[in-house]
Amino acid sequence: MGESMKGMTRTHYCGHVDESLIGQTVTVMGWVNKQRDVSSLIFLVLRDRTGIVQAAVDKNSAFYPASKNIRMEFVVAVTGKVIARTPENVNPNMPTGAIEIEVTELRILSEAEVPPFQVADEGVAIDTRLKYRYIDLRRPEMQRIFEIRHNAAQSIRRYLTEGGFLEIETPVLINSSPEGARDYLVPSRMHPGQFYALPQSPQQMKQILMVSGFDKYFQLARCFRDEDLRADRQPEFTQIDIEMSFADEENVYAMAEEMMGRVFKDVLDVELPAKFPRLTWHEAMERFGSDKPDTRFGMELVNISEVVKSTDFQVFAGALQNGGSVRGINAEGCAAMPRKQIDALVEVAKHHQAKGLAWITLPEDGSIKSTISKFFDDDKLREIAAEFNAKPGDLILLCADTNKIVLDALGAVRTAAAKWKNLPLEGFNFLWVTKFPLLEWSPEDERFYASTHPFTSPLEEDVALLDSDPAAVRSRSYDLVLNGYELGSGSVRIHRQELQNKMFEFLGFTKETAAESFGYFIDALKYGVPPHCGIGLGLDRIIMIMTGADSLREVIAFPKVKDASCPMTHAPNDAPADQLSELGIMKIAQNDDE
């Protein structure tokens, strides 16, 4: 009864043994989920990725002594006849609870030490889970997530292949280029002192594929960004990368809507609407204070600048005099929100550069209370409340500052208030956000940067504004948003050489610096470029939302933690001195006193 599997091949997965197999002999293999010693029998509950099944070892069996020493997480193989449990022994909480396997042969394939936590444990600290990720991934919930991820990826591949797209791989070792997030750099041994970059996305490569005549391309591409992490970010992630020639925005919208509809139907049996709603970036910001709004609930922003324009309240008056605005949201039913929670919302606003929040409450008794009652009488407060269609039981939160600060702050406060209220946020609300600003002004650098990347085309009617009012130029770009998360973004690309050169020049590139960073791409534009557009969608975020996970860590097999390290492999780690020497890199000693 050693570890050899000779003559013992698995015939069934644990979760597939059911009443249709009663009377048949089966072999199952898996991990021991539970061992119970009950007088004349030892029960072994075996687990694999399909489920669990119970096997029973009789005391007269030759395998009885060995089975008494089996512990949780041992890997075993059992052969035996499938029998029906007696009615009183049926386990209704177990999918295979109507049957069990009467063991005729048992082999211990691998022993296990006591694990740092049990597979069934809930509430294990995330650092512990990730350090022992191989234990964590045995949990049925984790295996469900990765089965959904697999099924979604296969559905995407099928849909795009049926639509005439070709899956083409692009390089992982590329050149570093300015703009965008910080690159991960890889030193070159063959070219001392020079570096490759890991791609933030295959942007330039997929556009060159369009120049090459591959009119429909896709790839489930690995991408890398050296940026601060949060729940919906990881340093390496998977992007559903798609590009099409001789196409425009409408083609992308139609393709993505149909693809998402296919995936959600295939994987979750959920029907999505054939068309997703659309908002321009300006409309989304005005209504929700966010370019990725969660539209499953209301609390839309209301501009009350006109209502309070004659006020002596300096916070409001100062904002209006400086070209800003006074806006707010109605947190319906939140009049009884504790002061501690309101203070927490104030901190959310301050985190987004606002100086604070004012609020008006309408208690159920019909009265009205406010932190600004010193400056506004009850009639004026009720006039303000009427702008929000407020009723008894509601809480109005107000912010005054520059438009950007007010919109950003209230957008975040809106989301935080909805979480406090614990709204029943169900379903999948997709939304297109379109016509983003082409450029963003950096006060620190006193220059414009591309809002997405330098290859995004401006709206034709706005091209002339590049010289006269660049901040007003809108782009032919679009984001796909789901339940408050940006799933991905795309755009119609610049395909005319003269416009691309103008864009580089506007962003501060000389001919020499543009050639240094994008020379091969600029050269490609000289040889006939079809109009083209595309989109990159985050597969990890899609799976996170589909599975109801609260972090990307749950849907990536071996993720990183907040400081971009891996608790299991201890990456990043020190490299040997001789390897660094080969790369022409000198290790800098750390001074503990600094």
FENLIN-V520935 format. One record per pair of residues at least 12 apart in sequence whose C-alpha atoms are under 7 Angstrom apart, sorted by the first residue. I is the first residue (numbers start at 1). J is the second residue. D is the distance in whole Angstrom. If there is no record, write none. Layout:
I,J,D
I,J,D
This chain:
1,107,5
2,107,6
2,108,7
3,107,7
3,108,6
3,109,4
3,110,7
9,27,7
10,27,5
10,28,5
10,29,6
11,26,6
11,27,5
11,28,6
12,26,7
12,27,6
12,28,6
13,28,6
13,50,7
14,28,6
14,46,7
14,47,6
14,48,6
14,50,6
14,51,6
14,52,5
14,53,5
15,50,5
15,51,4
15,52,5
15,53,6
15,96,7
17,96,7
18,96,6
18,99,7
19,99,6
21,82,6
22,82,5
22,83,5
22,84,7
23,81,6
23,82,5
23,83,6
24,81,5
24,82,6
25,79,7
25,80,5
25,81,4
25,82,6
26,79,6
26,80,6
26,81,6
27,77,7
27,78,6
27,79,4
27,80,7
28,77,6
28,78,6
28,79,7
29,76,6
29,77,4
29,78,6
30,46,6
30,47,5
30,48,5
30,75,5
30,76,6
30,77,7
31,46,6
31,47,5
31,48,6
31,73,5
31,74,6
31,75,4
31,76,6
32,44,7
32,45,6
32,46,5
32,47,6
32,71,7
32,72,5
32,73,5
32,74,5
32,75,6
33,45,5
33,46,5
33,47,6
33,72,6
33,73,6
34,72,6
35,71,7
35,72,7
40,58,6
40,59,5
41,56,6
41,57,6
41,58,5
41,59,6
42,56,6
42,57,5
42,58,7
43,55,6
43,56,5
43,57,6
44,56,6
49,140,7
49,143,6
53,96,6
53,100,7
54,100,5
54,101,6
55,100,5
55,101,4
55,102,6
55,103,6
56,101,6
56,102,5
56,103,6
57,102,7
57,103,5
63,106,6
73,112,6
74,110,6
74,111,5
74,112,5
75,108,6
75,109,5
75,110,5
75,111,6
76,107,6
76,108,4
76,109,5
76,110,7
77,106,6
77,107,5
77,108,7
77,109,7
78,103,6
78,105,6
78,106,4
78,107,6
79,103,6
79,104,6
79,105,5
79,106,6
80,101,6
80,102,5
80,103,4
80,104,5
80,105,7
81,101,6
81,102,5
81,103,7
82,99,7
82,100,6
82,101,5
82,102,6
83,99,6
83,100,6
83,101,6
83,102,7
84,98,6
84,99,4
84,100,7
85,98,6
85,99,5
85,100,7
119,135,7
119,136,7
119,138,7
119,139,5
120,139,7
127,567,7
130,567,6
130,568,6
131,567,5
131,568,4
132,568,6
133,568,7
145,547,6
145,555,6
146,555,7
148,267,7
149,543,6
151,267,6
152,263,6
152,267,6
155,263,6
155,266,7
156,259,7
156,263,7
159,259,6
164,216,7
165,216,5
165,217,5
165,218,6
166,216,6
166,217,5
166,218,6
167,217,6
167,218,5
167,219,5
168,217,7
168,218,7
168,219,6
169,219,6
170,202,7
170,205,7
172,198,6
172,199,6
173,196,6
173,197,6
173,198,6
174,196,5
174,197,5
174,198,6
174,199,7
175,196,5
175,197,5
176,196,6
176,197,5
177,517,5
179,453,7
180,453,7
181,225,6
181,226,7
181,227,7
182,225,6
182,226,5
182,227,7
183,197,6
183,198,7
183,200,7
183,225,6
183,226,6
184,197,6
184,198,6
184,224,7
184,225,7
184,226,6
185,197,5
185,198,6
187,583,7
188,583,6
189,582,6
189,583,5
192,583,6
192,584,6
193,584,6
198,224,6
199,223,6
199,224,6
200,223,5
200,224,5
200,225,5
201,223,5
206,243,7
210,245,6
211,528,7
211,529,5
211,530,7
215,244,5
215,245,5
216,243,6
216,244,5
216,245,7
217,242,6
217,243,5
217,244,7
218,241,5
218,242,4
218,243,7
219,240,6
219,241,5
219,242,7
220,238,6
220,239,6
220,240,5
220,241,6
221,238,5
221,239,5
221,240,6
221,241,7
222,236,7
222,237,6
222,238,5
222,239,6
223,236,6
223,237,5
223,238,6
223,239,7
224,236,4
224,237,7
229,562,5
230,562,7
231,551,5
231,552,6
232,541,7
232,551,6
232,552,5
233,552,7
234,560,7
235,564,7
237,540,7
238,538,6
238,539,6
238,540,6
239,536,6
239,537,5
239,538,5
239,539,6
240,536,5
240,537,5
240,538,6
240,539,6
241,535,6
241,536,5
241,537,7
242,534,5
242,535,5
242,536,6
243,533,6
243,534,4
243,535,7
244,532,6
244,533,6
244,534,6
245,530,6
245,531,6
245,532,4
245,533,7
246,530,6
246,531,5
246,532,6
247,531,7
247,532,6
247,533,6
248,492,6
248,532,7
248,533,6
249,492,7
252,534,7
257,274,7
257,275,6
257,276,7
276,430,6
276,431,6
276,432,7
277,431,5
277,432,6
278,431,6
278,432,5
278,433,6
279,432,6
279,433,5
279,434,6
280,433,5
280,434,5
280,435,6
281,433,6
281,434,6
281,435,6
281,436,5
285,407,7
286,301,7
287,300,5
287,301,5
288,300,5
288,301,6
288,411,6
289,407,4
289,408,6
289,410,6
289,411,4
290,408,7
290,411,5
291,433,7
292,481,6
292,484,5
292,485,6
292,486,6
293,484,5
294,483,5
294,484,4
295,429,6
295,483,7
296,425,6
296,429,6
296,483,7
299,329,6
299,330,6
299,331,6
299,414,7
300,329,6
301,327,7
301,328,5
301,329,5
302,327,5
302,328,5
302,329,6
302,388,7
303,326,6
303,327,4
303,328,7
304,326,6
304,327,6
305,325,6
305,326,5
305,327,7
307,384,7
313,375,6
315,400,7
316,400,6
319,400,6
319,401,5
319,402,6
323,402,7
324,401,5
324,402,4
324,403,5
325,400,6
325,401,6
325,402,6
325,403,6
326,399,6
326,400,4
326,401,7
327,398,6
327,399,6
327,400,7
328,396,7
328,397,5
328,398,4
328,399,6
328,410,7
329,396,6
329,397,5
329,398,7
330,388,6
330,390,7
330,394,7
330,395,6
330,396,5
330,397,7
331,394,6
331,395,5
331,396,6
331,417,7
332,393,7
332,394,5
332,395,6
333,393,5
333,394,5
333,395,7
334,393,6
334,394,5
334,395,5
335,361,5
335,362,6
335,363,6
335,393,5
335,394,5
335,395,5
345,413,6
345,416,7
348,412,7
348,413,6
349,409,5
349,410,7
349,413,6
352,405,7
352,408,6
352,409,5
353,405,6
354,401,7
354,405,6
354,406,7
354,409,6
356,399,7
357,397,6
357,398,6
357,399,5
358,371,6
358,372,7
358,397,6
358,398,5
358,399,6
359,371,6
359,396,5
359,397,4
359,398,6
360,395,6
360,396,5
360,397,7
361,394,6
361,395,5
361,396,6
362,391,7
362,392,5
362,393,5
362,394,6
362,395,6
363,392,5
363,393,5
364,392,5
364,393,5
366,392,6
428,482,7
428,483,6
429,482,6
429,483,5
430,481,6
430,482,5
430,483,7
431,480,6
431,481,5
431,482,6
432,478,7
432,479,6
432,480,5
432,481,6
433,478,6
433,479,5
433,480,7
434,477,6
434,478,4
434,479,7
435,474,5
435,475,5
435,476,6
435,477,6
435,478,6
436,474,6
436,475,6
436,477,6
437,451,7
437,472,7
437,473,6
437,474,4
437,475,6
438,450,6
438,451,6
438,458,6
438,473,6
438,474,5
438,475,5
439,451,5
439,471,6
448,507,6
449,507,6
454,503,7
454,504,7
455,493,6
455,494,6
455,500,7
456,475,7
456,476,7
456,491,6
456,492,6
456,493,5
456,494,6
457,475,6
457,476,6
457,492,6
457,493,5
457,494,5
458,473,7
458,474,6
458,475,4
458,476,6
459,474,6
459,475,5
459,476,6
462,474,7
476,491,6
476,492,6
477,490,6
477,491,4
477,492,6
478,490,6
478,491,6
487,537,5
487,538,5
487,541,6
487,542,7
488,535,7
488,536,5
488,537,4
488,538,6
489,535,6
489,536,6
489,537,7
490,534,5
490,535,4
490,536,6
491,533,6
491,534,6
491,535,7
492,532,6
492,533,4
492,534,7
493,532,6
493,533,5
495,529,6
495,530,7
495,531,6
497,525,6
497,526,7
540,552,6
540,555,6
543,555,7
